[in-house]
Amino acid sequence: MVINLVFVDASGERREVSSVEGRSLMEAASLSGIPGIDADCGGACACATCQVYVDADWLSRLPPIGESESNMLEFAANRHESSRLACQIKLTPELDGLTVTTPEFQF
């Protein structure tokens, strides 16, 4: 199934992309050339360079943050209450239309 996603950058520019069910949000961003998703570890949850800010309307639809993700987010620059690692968000039909904002920069 095709999953539609919206990435908003720090300046407010919106980019709409489509991906397939089962990919991670990080993979969808990387394959679509979304700036601001560095993904230095390639999705192994070993860095925080795929941090995104999840739109408030979508936070409750995501699975809870796991321990590894929580630990990595401790090192993320500009962490917000809505911060998640895109590599830990698997795309499902329930996430069709997911909107996230990419940080101005990643460390």
Summary of the structure (lengths in Angstrom):
residues: 107
radius of gyration: 12.2
end to end distance: 33.1
largest distance: 33.9
contacts: 324
relative contact order: 0.30
helix: 22%
strand: 25%
